[in-house]
Amino acid sequence: MSNEQKLKTRIMRRVYGIWFVRQALPMLAGGSLFIAVALRMTADRFFVAQIWRNFESIASSNIMDIPRYIASAMNHAEPSLLLFISFAGVAGLAFVIKLLRSIRSIMTSSANLGVSYQKW
């Protein structure tokens, strides 16, 4: 590997590292925080182990009853909890989409950089 290639590799690693710390890490932390708060709030209001056992029994007996079970669980939940979980889900989805777009943008720009570098 030539010195120019080694230098390019080191520079690109630093660029990706800086991008990860500035862009990806805050998005992952924010999404994780929303999910953790939603799960904690759900666990405080519901007996999660019993809900999971009920879900497993429904899934093992008749897989087609799963949507009906989920709809029934949502109908019996408090509106404030449903609203909070919905907001947490939308925020988490927004973080994931933004992260994937940033990764795709960096991959395309690095591919273009590699092509233009090889032309010289």
Order of alpha helices (4+ residues) and beta strands (2+ residues): alpha-alpha-alpha-alpha-alpha
